[in-house]
Amino acid sequence: GGGMEGSGGGGASRAVADWRLAVWTLCSVLLPVLITAWCSFQRSRRQLLIRDIFRKSKHDWHYTDLFGQPSYCCVCAQHILRGAFCGCCGLRVSESCLKKADQRFLCKEIMMRGAAGAHSSMPHHWIRGNVPLCSCCMICKQQCGTQPKLCDYRCVWCQYTVHDECMVDCLRTEECTFGEFKDLIIPPYYLSTINQMRKDKRTSYEKVVPYCRKHWMPVIVLANTRSGNNMGETLLGEFKMLLNPVQVFDLSKIAPAKALQLCTLLPCNAVRVLVCGGDGTVGWVLDAIDEMKIKGQERYIPQVAILPLGTGNDLSNTLGWGAGYAGEVPVEQILRNVMEADGIKLDRWKVQVTNKGYYNLRKPKVFTMNNYFSIGPDALMALNFHAHREKTPSLFSSRIINKAVYFFYGTKDCLVQECKDLNKKVELELDGERIELPNLEGIIVLNIGYWGGGCRLWEGMGDEPYPLARHDDGLLEVVGVHGSFHCAQIQVKLANPVRLGQAHTVRLILKSSKMPMQVDGEPWAQGPCTVTITHKTHALMLYHSGEQTDDDASSLSE
């Protein structure tokens, strides 16, 4: 009996031990799950609160997991690795202090409100801490921001910096001069005065400061954030910091035609527009400027400078702005280049494609050309490239990958020779005169000097005394190529193109079969048709006479 009791007691204690083990095991599994769930709930709640503050705020807040330089919270003055920063005024703040900072500090005002609107000047707008590295105090000329703490002041308009100990009361009320870029900035008091005048139905802005100032040339920045591997996003913030945020537009959110209406509030023939994007973005902006002419706003038309971000930047290269921007030049230098650039004209052409055999029932396709028109291998490469970019756009965010894909299609075409015997399929007329074509695979009609990502096509190897191609002479250069391999040889200066002539009007008749065509990098497959290219208008551009891209170096590096 005693033995049975012992064995019964042992079984019960074993059951208790098993039950305890099960409970502990369950706790050890559930506890981390519950903690993780609680943390993720708190994080999502925190993110919702932050998003709500961002949405309602007058600041242009952005969240970052890691600041690029040592940063201190503008509220609690603690060193912070992550948090929020304002893209317009440069405030930096920890997550926990965001609400306080949003209530306590004003952002850059794009327009002065109330009675202040009648002024023709404004005081500095000082922000404490996180001054740019290598900045000097405007009073003692010594370096600012050297101490590892929240220290020293920066004016968000003129960008001048001052030590804590040099900051005196008179500086707080002193008139802001807007610093180095005063000739490019639209001051907030100007916009409020104009706004008031428009309400009073007065349109004579000539006496308003700085409208009446001789060298004022306000700049409007139009950035395509979809061009060039998110470079546009970074540039938008940097330009907003240096200029009035009202001058900086994101073309993924607002169309150029709408953004350019700001020109009508500014002096005639003085506005400069900086387009940050590829040649396609520039074409889009130039089309919007042509619309202004149609609306009778010709006197407000701006001059256009280019910051090349896309893959194809032949127009910006021709105008001296380089073949591609990757952040190597500071934004301040870009603005200096825009200030110093010279005005020139760019021919724009009308390309009309009329399909054959429809008795003109179908409307002809009409394009505007700035760079070049082509039929043949380079149009085929562009067509293949575009087809693949439509399928997998995420693959095509890098300029190097884009060039590699183009190279692949070029070498593939060498083997296939899809554009063979073009001379038998087309007729070419230059200024009404028919041209006898040699054995060709492609014809390229050029308006600008550069083609194919940095190659001077009309000059070729440069061993023959051909006049340089001009973009303002009302003439088009027409050349032929023997195929993809010939195109590649021309790009590395190992061959010359087949020069067919120069003309004011080009007519091309495709008699049979389907052929790839492109206008400024926009390709399509085209059946029998007549293509007529005639002069449309002039665009006012800005030419940067700095260092030109050396096409040898660019071709080799690519």
Disulfide bonds with the S-S distance in Angstrom:
none
